[in-house]
Amino acid sequence: MHIGIAAQVAPRLSAAIILAFGLTVPVIARAIVGRWPLSTMLAASAPVAAVLATAVAILVTVTLGWPAVLVWLPALVLIGSQLRLRRRPGCCGAPEQPCASGEPGAELRILSLNALAGRASAAAICAEVLRLSPDVVAIQELTADLAEQLTDRGLVDLLPHSELHALPGPRGIGVWSRWPVDSRSLVTDTDRPMLRVQLNLKPQVTMTLVHPDAPRRTARQKRWRHDLKRLLSSLDAVAGHHLLIGDFNASRDMKEFRCVLAAGFADCADTAASRQWPGFTWPASSWLPPLLRLDHVLVSRTGALVHECRTIRVAGTDHLGVFAVIELSRRAGLVDRGYLPPVPD
């Protein structure tokens, strides 16, 4: 009789073990720093894997019974990794300083977009600028032709100050601003231009525009990791409020990106009082919904309120744009810049 029971249980247990192992692969990839493209892509697949894991775990529970507990363990890890609960909605203050200081701050409205090697519609971009009234427009994959089209359509009349590095293909980057640009530079020793500007605004705010190469192949992944490391090593040179804006070609499921967050930054898509969660931005060129959040507006934890963050669809590109409204505290200088929270799970 015991042999009969074992014969019935063994196939179910074996099936549960195999399925659990399959779900564990993206969990492991998410936890480690990838050294080859496959591990990075597996980590990036965590949002899709979480949906599939839920469906698989439910199906296994119905069909296999108690062995399904083996499947639920990695499934719950994947599901939990995608849930970002806001302890204080909108607040991006460091523990040393409450978010609400009682002093009014400066509101900053930001629109960021990957223009797909200049193929994004200039008319659509300008229409969104008129509709949203951003103070800053940051564009990645900016070409000279797109920059000229935007000028012809009057973008400089709305946002007269700019710093542009228009280049062929996907390497260009640029920013238009309502306020004068006090200083401008490039983060040194990066594969792709990483533009840093300081706005003539009270309080002082620095913006770094980011667009590393996509980590699809070994050589490109090395360049991607190199640029993120250079970004991290350059952060100490910035005092006060600091925004990191652009297409990082990275999501929170990649440990390298979580290290950027751990350096004292919050993703507006996770913390905004009004947010369009989960805020996925890519791919956006087909009828399928986006599966990954690769485009980000990150704000330093130096005292800020993120009022709004949502995605924007612009014709001609395979990314959704990101629009964020941030109120920056005037007391940013009182925050300890040395505060480094642990790497998020």
KENU-436004 format. One record per residue: residue number from 1; x, y, z of N, C-alpha, C in turn. Coordinates in steps of 0.02 Angstrom, whole numbers. Atoms other than C-alpha are relative to their C-alpha. Example, Ala and Ser with C-alpha at 12.3 -4.5 7.8 and 13.67 -1.06 7.14 Angstrom:
<pts>
(pt 1; (45; -59; 0); (615; -225; 390); (45; 60; 0))
(pt 2; (-42; -59; -3); (684; -53; 357); (-39; 55; 37))
</pts>
This chain:
<pts>
(pt 1; (42; -61; 0); (0; 0; 0); (43; 63; 0))
(pt 2; (-46; -57; -2); (142; 119; 44); (34; 10; -68))
(pt 3; (-31; -5; 66); (222; 78; -123); (-48; 33; -50))
(pt 4; (50; -30; 44); (59; 125; -211); (-6; 75; 11))
(pt 5; (4; -72; -15); (50; 292; -121); (61; 36; -27))
(pt 6; (-62; -31; 25); (233; 328; -164); (-2; 6; -75))
(pt 7; (4; -3; 73); (199; 286; -345); (-45; 56; -24))
(pt 8; (45; -55; 19); (58; 414; -348); (31; 68; 15))
(pt 9; (-27; -65; -22); (154; 551; -256); (62; 19; -41))
(pt 10; (-64; -15; 33); (321; 535; -348); (-7; 42; -63))
(pt 11; (6; -41; 61); (263; 601; -518); (-19; 72; 16))
(pt 12; (21; -67; -18); (176; 750; -437); (57; 40; 32))
(pt 13; (-56; -33; -33); (327; 789; -328); (54; 18; -51))
(pt 14; (-51; -13; 52); (445; 775; -477); (-20; 60; -43))
(pt 15; (24; -56; 41); (337; 892; -580); (6; 66; 37))
(pt 16; (-5; -61; -40); (331; 1019; -438); (72; 23; 6))
(pt 17; (-71; -17; -7); (520; 1013; -416); (26; 32; -65))
(pt 18; (-23; -27; 65); (551; 1042; -603); (-28; 70; -11))
(pt 19; (30; -66; 9); (429; 1188; -609); (30; 52; 48))
(pt 20; (-30; -45; -49); (500; 1264; -450); (70; 21; -21))
(pt 21; (-68; -16; 23); (676; 1254; -521); (-3; 51; -57))
(pt 22; (7; -47; 55); (618; 1343; -679); (-16; 70; 24))
(pt 23; (17; -66; -27); (543; 1485; -576); (57; 29; 41))
(pt 24; (-57; -24; -40); (700; 1496; -470); (52; 35; -42))
(pt 25; (-53; -28; 44); (809; 1541; -620); (-4; 76; -3))
(pt 26; (1; -74; -1); (746; 1722; -637); (10; 30; 69))
(pt 27; (-13; -23; -68); (750; 1739; -447); (75; 6; 12))
(pt 28; (-73; 0; -9); (936; 1693; -445); (31; 54; -44))
(pt 29; (-28; -51; 45); (973; 1803; -597); (-12; 70; 27))
(pt 30; (15; -65; -28); (888; 1949; -510); (44; 17; 59))
(pt 31; (-37; -11; -61); (991; 1926; -353); (74; 12; -12))
(pt 32; (-72; -4; 11); (1163; 1921; -433); (16; 53; -52))
(pt 33; (-24; -45; 53); (1265; 2042; -539); (19; -43; -59))
(pt 34; (-11; 42; 58); (1261; 1966; -712); (68; 11; -31))
(pt 35; (-63; -5; 35); (1423; 1929; -803); (-6; -20; -72))
(pt 36; (11; 16; 70); (1347; 1874; -966); (-71; 22; -16))
(pt 37; (64; -30; 18); (1199; 1940; -1065); (-61; -41; 21))
(pt 38; (58; 41; -16); (1085; 1791; -1030); (-24; 12; 71))
(pt 39; (20; -10; -70); (1087; 1818; -842); (-34; 68; 8))
(pt 40; (31; -66; -3); (1046; 2003; -866); (-69; -1; -29))
(pt 41; (66; 5; 32); (903; 1963; -984); (-48; -40; 44))
(pt 42; (42; 38; -46); (837; 1833; -861); (-23; 43; 58))
(pt 43; (20; -45; -55); (840; 1962; -722); (-52; 50; -24))
(pt 44; (47; -48; 27); (749; 2086; -834); (-69; -31; -11))
(pt 45; (63; 34; 13); (615; 1954; -866); (-42; -10; 63))
(pt 46; (35; 13; -63); (561; 1955; -683); (-73; 23; -1))
(pt 47; (72; -18; 0); (398; 2054; -713); (-43; -50; -38))
(pt 48; (37; 50; 37); (342; 1931; -846); (0; -66; 38))
(pt 49; (-5; 62; -38); (405; 1786; -741); (-47; 0; 60))
(pt 50; (45; -4; -57); (301; 1848; -593); (-72; -16; -21))
(pt 51; (67; 15; 25); (142; 1841; -697); (-6; -74; -16))
(pt 52; (1; 71; 17); (184; 1669; -766); (3; -43; 63))
(pt 53; (-7; 39; -61); (234; 1608; -593); (-66; -4; 37))
(pt 54; (66; 1; -33); (64; 1657; -523); (-46; -50; -34))
(pt 55; (43; 46; 37); (-27; 1564; -661); (22; -73; 10))
(pt 56; (-26; 68; -9); (86; 1411; -644); (-15; -25; 70))
(pt 57; (11; 21; -69); (70; 1407; -454); (-73; -18; 12))
(pt 58; (72; 15; -8); (-120; 1414; -463); (-17; -66; -34))
(pt 59; (13; 62; 37); (-125; 1277; -596); (28; -61; 36))
(pt 60; (-31; 56; -35); (-5; 1167; -498); (-39; -16; 64))
(pt 61; (39; 11; -61); (-107; 1191; -339); (-62; -41; -15))
(pt 62; (62; 36; 18); (-264; 1131; -427); (14; -72; -21))
(pt 63; (-13; 66; 30); (-182; 983; -513); (43; -46; 43))
(pt 64; (-48; 42; -37); (-44; 924; -396); (-11; -2; 75))
(pt 65; (12; 1; -72); (-106; 967; -222); (59; 28; 39))
(pt 66; (-50; -28; -47); (19; 991; -80); (70; 10; -29))
(pt 67; (-66; -16; 27); (179; 978; -187); (6; 71; -30))
(pt 68; (-2; -67; 28); (129; 1148; -255); (35; 50; 45))
(pt 69; (-35; -46; -46); (207; 1227; -100); (71; 14; -25))
(pt 70; (-68; -10; 27); (376; 1202; -186); (0; 53; -55))
(pt 71; (6; -48; 54); (315; 1307; -333); (-17; 69; 28))
(pt 72; (21; -64; -27); (237; 1443; -225); (59; 39; 31))
(pt 73; (-56; -35; -32); (403; 1483; -138); (36; 48; -49))
(pt 74; (-30; -49; 47); (494; 1556; -292); (-52; 46; -31))
(pt 75; (52; -43; 28); (328; 1621; -358); (-13; 61; 45))
(pt 76; (12; -56; -47); (301; 1727; -201); (58; 49; 0))
(pt 77; (-58; -45; 4); (479; 1795; -214); (-6; 45; -62))
(pt 78; (8; -39; 62); (447; 1848; -394); (-56; 51; 5))
(pt 79; (57; -46; -8); (279; 1924; -352); (19; 57; 48))
(pt 80; (-20; -52; -48); (349; 2016; -200); (50; 49; -28))
(pt 81; (-51; -45; 29); (493; 2087; -302); (-30; 54; -43))
(pt 82; (33; -49; 43); (368; 2179; -411); (-46; 48; 38))
(pt 83; (44; -43; -40); (268; 2258; -269); (41; 52; 36))
(pt 84; (-34; -55; -34); (328; 2428; -210); (-51; 40; 39))
(pt 85; (48; -35; -42); (225; 2491; -64); (30; 65; 25))
(pt 86; (-26; -66; -22); (244; 2676; -21); (-16; 11; 73))
(pt 87; (12; -14; -71); (268; 2706; 164); (-26; 71; 9))
(pt 88; (23; -69; 0); (247; 2893; 136); (-7; 22; -72))
(pt 89; (9; -14; 71); (171; 2925; -35); (28; 67; -20))
(pt 90; (-27; -62; 28); (267; 3053; -135); (64; 23; 32))
(pt 91; (-57; -26; -36); (406; 3077; -8); (65; -32; -21))
(pt 92; (-67; 25; 16); (588; 3061; -58); (50; 33; 46))
(pt 93; (-45; -30; -49); (667; 3129; 101); (43; -53; 33))
(pt 94; (-44; 45; -36); (815; 3049; 188); (-23; -4; 73))
(pt 95; (22; 7; -70); (788; 2985; 368); (23; 58; 44))
(pt 96; (-25; -54; -42); (892; 3130; 435); (-45; 62; -2))
(pt 97; (41; -60; 8); (761; 3256; 375); (-70; -19; -21))
(pt 98; (69; 14; 21); (571; 3245; 370); (-13; 29; -69))
(pt 99; (15; -23; 68); (497; 3265; 199); (-32; 68; 0))
(pt 100; (35; -64; -3); (382; 3407; 246); (35; 47; 49))
(pt 101; (-38; -44; -43); (495; 3545; 313); (-38; 63; 18))
(pt 102; (37; -61; -13); (363; 3681; 311); (20; 57; -45))
(pt 103; (-21; -52; 45); (459; 3782; 182); (-21; -19; -71))
(pt 104; (20; 16; 68); (392; 3796; 5); (61; -16; -42))
(pt 105; (-55; 20; 44); (499; 3715; -128); (-13; 22; -71))
(pt 106; (7; -16; 71); (522; 3733; -314); (-29; -60; -36))
(pt 107; (30; 54; 38); (411; 3631; -428); (35; -7; -67))
(pt 108; (-35; 15; 61); (497; 3547; -574); (-39; -52; -38))
(pt 109; (38; 45; 43); (400; 3467; -717); (46; -26; -55))
(pt 110; (-51; 31; 43); (504; 3345; -819); (-32; -48; -48))
(pt 111; (20; 48; 51); (473; 3253; -981); (63; -31; -30))
(pt 112; (-58; 36; 27); (598; 3119; -1036); (-24; -49; -52))
(pt 113; (21; 43; 55); (592; 3020; -1198); (60; -27; -38))
(pt 114; (-46; 30; 47); (696; 2898; -1299); (-30; 9; -70))
(pt 115; (28; -19; 64); (674; 2960; -1478); (14; -50; -56))
(pt 116; (-12; 53; 49); (726; 2798; -1566); (42; 25; -59))
(pt 117; (-47; -24; 51); (876; 2867; -1661); (-31; 55; -43))
(pt 118; (28; -58; 33); (781; 3026; -1703); (-64; -12; -39))
(pt 119; (60; 15; 39); (627; 2938; -1775); (-64; 20; 35))
(pt 120; (60; -23; -35); (506; 3002; -1643); (-27; 62; -36))
(pt 121; (32; -56; 35); (381; 3126; -1713); (12; 66; 36))
(pt 122; (-12; -66; -30); (436; 3305; -1682); (-66; 35; 15))
(pt 123; (65; -30; -11); (255; 3360; -1700); (-33; -27; 63))
(pt 124; (30; 31; -59); (199; 3235; -1567); (36; 23; 63))
(pt 125; (-38; -24; -59); (339; 3289; -1448); (-23; 70; 18))
(pt 126; (20; -69; -14); (292; 3472; -1465); (-72; 4; 25))
(pt 127; (70; 1; -24); (108; 3430; -1441); (-2; -19; 73))
(pt 128; (-2; 20; -71); (150; 3343; -1276); (29; 56; 43))
(pt 129; (-28; -57; -37); (255; 3493; -1223); (-54; 53; 11))
(pt 130; (55; -48; -7); (106; 3608; -1255); (-52; -25; 50))
(pt 131; (52; 29; -43); (-11; 3489; -1163); (23; -4; 73))
(pt 132; (-24; 14; -68); (98; 3452; -1011); (37; 59; 32))
(pt 133; (-38; -58; -24); (195; 3617; -995); (60; -20; 44))
(pt 134; (-58; 18; -40); (357; 3536; -936); (49; 58; 4))
(pt 135; (-53; -49; -7); (498; 3643; -871); (65; -25; -32))
(pt 136; (-60; 31; 28); (628; 3521; -937); (-22; -57; -46))
(pt 137; (10; 56; 47); (626; 3405; -1089); (68; -31; -12))
(pt 138; (-62; 37; 10); (763; 3273; -1094); (-12; -53; -53))
(pt 139; (9; 48; 55); (783; 3172; -1254); (63; -41; -10))
(pt 140; (-54; 46; 16); (891; 3020; -1281); (-7; -22; -73))
(pt 141; (-2; 18; 72); (942; 2959; -1456); (-21; 60; -43))
(pt 142; (14; -63; 35); (935; 3139; -1515); (46; 7; -60))
(pt 143; (-39; -12; 60); (992; 3167; -1694); (-4; 74; -19))
(pt 144; (0; -70; 22); (1034; 3333; -1778); (-64; 16; -37))
(pt 145; (61; -12; 38); (883; 3313; -1892); (-59; 11; 46))
(pt 146; (56; -8; -48); (762; 3289; -1746); (7; 66; 38))
(pt 147; (-10; -63; -35); (840; 3436; -1653); (-22; 59; -43))
(pt 148; (20; -54; 46); (814; 3546; -1807); (-76; 2; -8))
(pt 149; (73; 1; 6); (634; 3488; -1826); (-34; 30; 62))
(pt 150; (29; -27; -61); (598; 3528; -1644); (8; 75; 4))
(pt 151; (-11; -72; 2); (674; 3700; -1666); (-50; 34; -47))
(pt 152; (46; -28; 49); (570; 3732; -1822); (-72; 2; 26))
(pt 153; (68; 3; -26); (412; 3684; -1727); (-9; 41; 64))
(pt 154; (8; -49; -54); (447; 3811; -1590); (16; -25; 70))
(pt 155; (-17; 23; -67); (516; 3707; -1446); (43; 51; 37))
(pt 156; (-44; -48; -33); (648; 3840; -1411); (-39; 63; 22))
(pt 157; (40; -56; -23); (511; 3971; -1395); (-32; -15; 68))
(pt 158; (29; 21; -64); (435; 3871; -1251); (54; -13; 52))
(pt 159; (-55; 17; -45); (599; 3810; -1176); (64; 27; -31))
(pt 160; (-53; -35; 38); (733; 3934; -1231); (71; -21; 15))
(pt 161; (-68; 18; -19); (884; 3860; -1142); (12; -74; -14))
(pt 162; (-12; 69; 19); (966; 3701; -1202); (74; -17; 3))
(pt 163; (-67; 28; 7); (1119; 3591; -1204); (-9; -64; -40))
(pt 164; (14; 55; 46); (1121; 3472; -1352); (65; -33; -23))
(pt 165; (-54; 40; 30); (1239; 3333; -1404); (-34; -47; -50))
(pt 166; (35; 38; 52); (1149; 3277; -1562); (51; -41; -40))
(pt 167; (-46; 45; 34); (1234; 3126; -1641); (-39; -49; -42))
(pt 168; (36; 50; 40); (1190; 2998; -1774); (-17; -62; 41))
(pt 169; (19; 62; -33); (1100; 2841; -1720); (-24; 10; 71))
(pt 170; (28; -3; -68); (1065; 2807; -1536); (43; 36; 52))
(pt 171; (-48; -26; -49); (1210; 2902; -1455); (-16; 71; 22))
(pt 172; (13; -70; -16); (1139; 3079; -1453); (-41; 9; 63))
(pt 173; (37; -16; -61); (1068; 3164; -1299); (-6; 75; 5))
(pt 174; (8; -72; -6); (1000; 3335; -1258); (-54; 19; 49))
(pt 175; (49; -25; -48); (898; 3442; -1140); (-19; 71; -17))
(pt 176; (27; -67; 7); (787; 3595; -1159); (-29; 20; 67))
(pt 177; (20; -21; -66); (747; 3700; -1006); (-34; 69; -2))
(pt 178; (32; -66; -8); (635; 3843; -953); (48; 49; 33))
(pt 179; (-47; -43; -36); (777; 3908; -843); (69; -4; -31))
(pt 180; (-69; 1; 26); (955; 3957; -889); (40; -58; 29))
(pt 181; (-46; 53; -22); (1089; 3824; -877); (64; 32; 25))
(pt 182; (-58; -33; -31); (1224; 3882; -756); (65; -36; -18))
(pt 183; (-60; 38; 17); (1348; 3743; -792); (-20; -62; -38))
(pt 184; (13; 59; 40); (1362; 3597; -910); (65; -38; -9))
(pt 185; (-59; 42; 8); (1481; 3452; -927); (-22; -70; -21))
(pt 186; (13; 70; 13); (1495; 3271; -978); (33; -42; 54))
(pt 187; (-32; 47; -45); (1526; 3132; -854); (57; -33; -38))
(pt 188; (-60; 22; 37); (1702; 3077; -900); (3; -76; -8))
(pt 189; (-17; 71; 13); (1755; 2910; -973); (-62; -44; -5))
(pt 190; (58; 42; 13); (1585; 2847; -1028); (-2; -19; -74))
(pt 191; (5; 22; 70); (1549; 2749; -1186); (-48; 44; -38))
(pt 192; (48; -46; 30); (1396; 2854; -1225); (-2; 65; 39))
(pt 193; (1; -64; -36); (1381; 3039; -1184); (-50; 0; 57))
(pt 194; (42; -5; -59); (1311; 3067; -1010); (3; 73; 22))
(pt 195; (0; -72; -7); (1262; 3250; -997); (-21; 21; 70))
(pt 196; (17; -26; -66); (1260; 3345; -831); (-7; 76; -4))
(pt 197; (13; -72; 1); (1183; 3518; -814); (-25; 22; 68))
(pt 198; (26; -30; -62); (1147; 3632; -667); (-44; 59; -20))
(pt 199; (49; -51; 18); (993; 3742; -680); (4; 60; 47))
(pt 200; (3; -61; -39); (981; 3922; -621); (-68; 3; 34))
(pt 201; (64; 10; -35); (844; 3880; -497); (13; -2; 75))
(pt 202; (-3; 4; -73); (814; 3898; -311); (-52; -50; 24))
(pt 203; (-69; 17; -19); (851; 3776; -234); (40; -26; -60))
(pt 204; (-46; 25; 52); (1002; 3720; -334); (-19; -71; -19))
(pt 205; (16; 67; 23); (967; 3568; -441); (46; -18; -58))
(pt 206; (-42; 27; 54); (1082; 3463; -550); (-37; -58; -33))
(pt 207; (30; 56; 36); (1020; 3345; -684); (54; -36; -41))
(pt 208; (-45; 40; 41); (1118; 3203; -762); (-43; -42; -48))
(pt 209; (37; 37; 51); (1050; 3132; -925); (37; -64; -16))
(pt 210; (-31; 66; 2); (1082; 2946; -940); (-28; -41; -58))
(pt 211; (22; 47; 51); (1076; 2824; -1086); (57; -48; -18))
(pt 212; (-52; 50; 16); (1198; 2677; -1077); (-25; -48; -55))
(pt 213; (17; 49; 52); (1203; 2546; -1214); (-43; -56; 29))
(pt 214; (42; 56; -23); (1075; 2405; -1204); (43; -62; 8))
(pt 215; (-45; 57; -15); (1156; 2250; -1124); (-22; -65; -33))
(pt 216; (25; 59; 34); (1102; 2125; -1257); (54; -50; -17))
(pt 217; (-55; 45; 17); (1272; 2054; -1305); (58; 14; 47))
(pt 218; (-55; -5; -49); (1434; 2029; -1208); (35; 67; -4))
(pt 219; (-37; -63; 7); (1525; 2181; -1278); (-44; 59; 21))
(pt 220; (45; -55; -18); (1372; 2293; -1258); (-14; -1; 75))
(pt 221; (12; 3; -72); (1343; 2230; -1081); (59; 29; 38))
(pt 222; (-59; -30; -33); (1521; 2278; -1035); (-4; 76; -2))
(pt 223; (6; -73; 5); (1490; 2454; -1099); (-56; 25; 45))
(pt 224; (56; -18; -43); (1323; 2461; -1008); (21; 2; 73))
(pt 225; (-22; 3; -70); (1400; 2407; -843); (52; 53; 15))
(pt 226; (-52; -52; -10); (1548; 2524; -867); (-31; 68; 10))
(pt 227; (31; -66; -6); (1436; 2675; -893); (-38; 8; 65))
(pt 228; (34; -5; -64); (1330; 2635; -740); (50; 8; 57))
(pt 229; (-51; -9; -52); (1488; 2619; -636); (29; 70; -1))
(pt 230; (-24; -68; 5); (1551; 2785; -702); (-51; 49; 29))
(pt 231; (53; -42; -29); (1383; 2863; -656); (5; -2; 76))
(pt 232; (-4; 6; -72); (1398; 2795; -479); (61; 37; 28))
(pt 233; (-61; -31; -26); (1577; 2856; -458); (-2; 76; -6))
(pt 234; (3; -73; 10); (1527; 3031; -516); (-48; 35; 47))
(pt 235; (54; -30; -40); (1387; 3058; -390); (26; 44; 56))
(pt 236; (-27; -39; -55); (1498; 3125; -251); (17; 72; -20))
(pt 237; (-18; -67; 23); (1540; 3276; -359); (-59; 47; -1))
(pt 238; (61; -40; 3); (1360; 3338; -349); (-26; 13; 70))
(pt 239; (30; -19; -64); (1292; 3434; -199); (-72; 23; -12))
(pt 240; (69; -22; 7); (1110; 3472; -166); (-43; -49; -38))
(pt 241; (46; 43; 35); (966; 3403; -266); (31; -25; -65))
(pt 242; (-29; 30; 60); (1014; 3285; -406); (-53; -46; -31))
(pt 243; (47; 41; 37); (901; 3207; -539); (39; -40; -52))
(pt 244; (-27; 43; 53); (953; 3059; -648); (-58; -17; -47))
(pt 245; (56; 2; 47); (847; 3058; -805); (21; -37; -63))
(pt 246; (-14; 29; 65); (839; 2946; -957); (-18; -73; -6))
(pt 247; (9; 71; 14); (835; 2773; -1032); (62; -36; 26))
(pt 248; (-56; 35; -31); (946; 2671; -916); (12; -69; -32))
(pt 249; (-2; 68; 24); (915; 2512; -1016); (6; -49; 58))
(pt 250; (-5; 39; -61); (892; 2440; -843); (-64; 8; 41))
(pt 251; (58; -1; -44); (752; 2398; -723); (22; -16; 71))
(pt 252; (-15; 15; -70); (743; 2374; -535); (17; -74; 10))
(pt 253; (-16; 71; -6); (760; 2187; -567); (73; -14; -17))
(pt 254; (-72; 8; 13); (942; 2214; -619); (38; 30; 59))
(pt 255; (-34; -22; -61); (1058; 2227; -470); (41; 63; -11))
(pt 256; (-40; -60; 15); (1167; 2357; -556); (-42; 63; 7))
(pt 257; (43; -59; -6); (1019; 2476; -564); (-20; 11; 73))
(pt 258; (16; -8; -70); (973; 2441; -383); (57; 32; 39))
(pt 259; (-57; -34; -32); (1148; 2497; -337); (-4; 76; -11))
(pt 260; (10; -72; 12); (1108; 2666; -417); (-52; 27; 49))
(pt 261; (50; -21; -48); (951; 2678; -312); (29; 3; 71))
(pt 262; (-28; 4; -67); (1050; 2628; -158); (49; 57; 15))
(pt 263; (-45; -57; -10); (1167; 2776; -186); (-37; 62; 21))
(pt 264; (38; -56; -27); (1028; 2888; -120); (-52; 28; -46))
(pt 265; (50; -24; 48); (896; 2897; -257); (-64; -41; 5))
(pt 266; (65; 33; 3); (712; 2854; -276); (-28; 8; -70))
(pt 267; (32; -1; 65); (618; 2811; -435); (-68; 34; 7))
(pt 268; (64; -37; -6); (475; 2935; -460); (-59; -46; -15))
(pt 269; (55; 45; 16); (370; 2794; -534); (-20; -44; 59))
(pt 270; (16; 39; -60); (378; 2704; -366); (-26; 43; 57))
(pt 271; (13; -41; -59); (356; 2852; -249); (-52; 56; -10))
(pt 272; (46; -57; 13); (238; 2977; -334); (-66; -9; 35))
(pt 273; (66; 2; -32); (78; 3022; -243); (-52; -22; -51))
(pt 274; (43; 22; 55); (-10; 3000; -411); (45; -34; -51))
(pt 275; (-46; 36; 44); (75; 2864; -510); (-38; -50; -43))
(pt 276; (29; 46; 48); (37; 2753; -658); (37; -66; 5))
(pt 277; (-38; 61; -13); (103; 2592; -582); (-24; -56; -44))
(pt 278; (-71; 5; -15); (194; 2486; -638); (45; 45; -41))
(pt 279; (-40; -48; 37); (251; 2619; -761); (48; -30; -50))
(pt 280; (-43; 31; 50); (324; 2501; -891); (3; 45; -63))
(pt 281; (-11; -46; 55); (398; 2594; -1041); (22; -33; -65))
(pt 282; (-26; 33; 60); (464; 2463; -1164); (-20; -72; -1))
(pt 283; (5; -32; 65); (425; 2396; -1291); (-68; 33; -10))
(pt 284; (63; -38; 8); (292; 2519; -1349); (-15; 13; -73))
(pt 285; (11; -10; 72); (287; 2496; -1538); (-47; -51; -30))
(pt 286; (48; 49; 25); (155; 2359; -1551); (-62; 2; 43))
(pt 287; (63; 2; -38); (-17; 2315; -1486); (9; -30; 69))
(pt 288; (-12; 29; -65); (61; 2221; -1341); (17; 55; 51))
(pt 289; (-19; -49; -51); (79; 2316; -1176); (75; -3; 15))
(pt 290; (-70; 1; -20); (254; 2367; -1119); (12; -51; 57))
(pt 291; (-15; 53; -48); (340; 2234; -1013); (54; 20; 50))
(pt 292; (-56; -20; -44); (488; 2327; -934); (-1; 75; 11))
(pt 293; (-10; -71; -14); (521; 2494; -851); (74; 15; -8))
(pt 294; (-70; -15; 14); (684; 2548; -932); (15; 75; 5))
(pt 295; (-8; -73; 0); (655; 2737; -931); (-21; 26; 69))
(pt 296; (10; -20; -70); (666; 2826; -764); (13; 75; 9))
(pt 297; (-19; -64; -29); (665; 2993; -676); (14; -15; 74))
(pt 298; (-21; 13; -69); (764; 2968; -515); (14; 65; 35))
(pt 299; (-12; -61; -40); (769; 3100; -378); (39; -18; 62))
(pt 300; (-41; 13; -59); (899; 3110; -241); (-41; 8; 63))
(pt 301; (36; -1; -64); (840; 3081; -64); (26; 58; 43))
(pt 302; (-22; -60; -35); (881; 3259; -14); (-59; 45; 17))
(pt 303; (59; -37; -19); (704; 3311; 27); (-41; 22; -60))
(pt 304; (41; -17; 58); (574; 3310; -111); (-68; -34; 6))
(pt 305; (66; 30; 6); (391; 3274; -145); (-12; -14; -74))
(pt 306; (16; 18; 68); (349; 3180; -304); (-76; -1; -6))
(pt 307; (73; -7; 4); (173; 3236; -346); (-30; -48; -52))
(pt 308; (30; 38; 55); (149; 3140; -508); (54; -33; -41))
(pt 309; (-44; 33; 48); (232; 3014; -624); (-43; -45; -44))
(pt 310; (39; 42; 45); (156; 2937; -779); (37; -6; -66))
(pt 311; (-30; 11; 65); (202; 2871; -950); (-38; 38; -54))
(pt 312; (27; -39; 55); (172; 2964; -1113); (16; -36; -65))
(pt 313; (-11; 32; 66); (149; 2887; -1286); (13; 53; -53))
(pt 314; (-19; -45; 53); (236; 2977; -1429); (10; -40; -64))
(pt 315; (-5; 37; 63); (222; 2921; -1610); (72; -3; -25))
(pt 316; (-64; 7; 33); (377; 2854; -1696); (55; -31; 42))
(pt 317; (-51; 30; -42); (470; 2778; -1548); (-26; -63; 33))
(pt 318; (20; 63; -32); (471; 2608; -1463); (3; 5; 76))
(pt 319; (2; -12; -72); (479; 2685; -1288); (-57; 46; 17))
(pt 320; (45; -50; -27); (348; 2772; -1185); (43; 53; 35))
(pt 321; (-34; -52; -37); (404; 2939; -1117); (-21; -1; 73))
(pt 322; (15; -5; -71); (405; 2978; -931); (-9; 73; 18))
(pt 323; (15; -68; -23); (325; 3135; -858); (-5; -1; 76))
(pt 324; (-1; -2; -73); (359; 3180; -676); (-5; 72; 24))
(pt 325; (6; -65; -32); (312; 3326; -564); (29; -6; 70))
(pt 326; (-38; 6; -62); (431; 3352; -418); (5; 67; 34))
(pt 327; (-11; -61; -39); (435; 3481; -279); (62; -9; 42))
(pt 328; (-65; 5; -33); (611; 3509; -214); (3; 45; 61))
(pt 329; (-5; -38; -61); (638; 3563; -35); (57; 50; -4))
(pt 330; (-53; -50; -2); (739; 3722; -5); (52; -16; 53))
(pt 331; (-46; 16; -55); (827; 3637; 141); (46; -59; -18))
(pt 332; (-39; 58; 21); (921; 3508; 38); (70; 0; 28))
(pt 333; (-69; -2; -24); (1089; 3570; 100); (9; -27; 70))
(pt 334; (-6; 25; -69); (1050; 3510; 277); (4; -76; 3))
(pt 335; (1; 72; -1); (1042; 3328; 225); (70; -27; -8))
(pt 336; (-65; 32; 4); (1193; 3216; 250); (6; -37; -67))
(pt 337; (-8; 32; 65); (1252; 3170; 75); (32; -69; 6))
(pt 338; (-31; 64; -9); (1342; 3021; 148); (-49; -56; 14))
(pt 339; (49; 51; -15); (1180; 2929; 183); (-8; -48; -59))
(pt 340; (6; 52; 51); (1181; 2766; 84); (-42; -56; 27))
(pt 341; (42; 55; -24); (1033; 2652; 117); (22; -66; -31))
(pt 342; (-19; 65; 29); (1054; 2465; 86); (-32; -10; -68))
(pt 343; (27; 17; 65); (1025; 2393; -87); (-68; -30; 8))
(pt 344; (67; 28; -6); (837; 2362; -107); (-2; -72; -25))
(pt 345; (8; 68; 24); (781; 2183; -131); (-29; 0; -70))
</pts>
